Amino acid sequence: VSYDMADAVLFVEDLHWIAWFLTDYITGRYYSLFPWITFFLIGIFLGRLERAGRLNWTLLAAISTLVCVAIELFSWGAMAWIENHDWDIEGNWWFAFLRSETFPVTPLFMFSSGASALAIIGCCQMVLKWRAAKQCLSPFIAFGRLSLTLYVAHLMFGFLVMYWIANSNGFPHADHLLNASGLFCTAGVLASSLWLRWYKRGPL
């Protein structure tokens, strides 16, 4: 099955496997196409603006922060209002447009998470204007330069960790996930720093 934004179930078992695959990747709750391709296109657009010298990181960080806060406050207020009226969220698909949740992906999540990411990137760009900060943060810069490689690696690592936890303990707890995340980030920073000593780009 595949899930849309409102948790409605779209039964696709009787379809050809190619149709099932495309449906899952376009509308699935975890890695649906449209949110991630949107972030990808925004990144390309900002990269071109930066290379053309037309990007003000300070202004971008300020506007992005305001957008993120406004969206989260709106979503929180809307969902609180709905809860106070005892309305059934699951039975009304349009409520999905008032939620700012990661799974399933909603439109407000796209704007909120995108804005928060741009705010963080803008702040990092401002910090890196200081030479001393740039030298201290060089391992983390290397981590960012291998973003595609590490993104794919974190999926593989995550599946292995979850498989190991399921076989040993049966259910993952918050401390397991926190330790695994810390381990991956630390290993990623070290591996990225070593890799970029010999190569200009990551494996992927």
C-alpha positions, 0 to 999 in steps of 0.5 A: 500500500501507499499513503497520501498526505492525509494517511488515506490508503491507496491500494495498488497491489493489483497493479503491475510492479512498475506502477506500484513502484512509481506510486510508492515513490511519488506518493509514499510517506517516507521518500516521496519524489516531490518534496525531495526534488523540490529541495534539490531544485532550490539548491541548484537555484541558490547555487547559481545565485551564489556564483553570480554574486547575487545572494545575501546570506544574512537576508536569506537567513533572516527571512527563512527564520521568520518563514519557519517560525510563522509556519510552525506557529500557524500549524500548531494553532490550527491543529490545536483549534481542530483538537478543541473542536474534537474533529476527526483528522483522519477522516478529512484529507484537507486537514493534511494541509494544516499539519507540519509533519515529516511522515507523511510529508505535508506541504507545510513541512516542505516550506518549514523544513526548507526554510529552517535548512536555508536559515542554518545554511545562511548562518553557516555562511556568515560564520565561515566569513571568519578565517579562524572559524573556517579552519576549525570547521574544515572537517564539517565542511568536508562532511557537507561536500560529500552530502550525496555519498553520506545521504546514501550511506546513512540509509544503508547504515540505518537499515543495518542498525535497525536490522541488528536492533530488531534481531537482538532487542526487538524494538529500537529505543531513543538511546539506540537511535541517538547512539547510532546517529552520533556514531554515523556523524562522527565516522562521516566527519572523519571519513570525509576529511580523509577522503578529500585529502586525496580526491576532490569529490566524493564517490557518488 
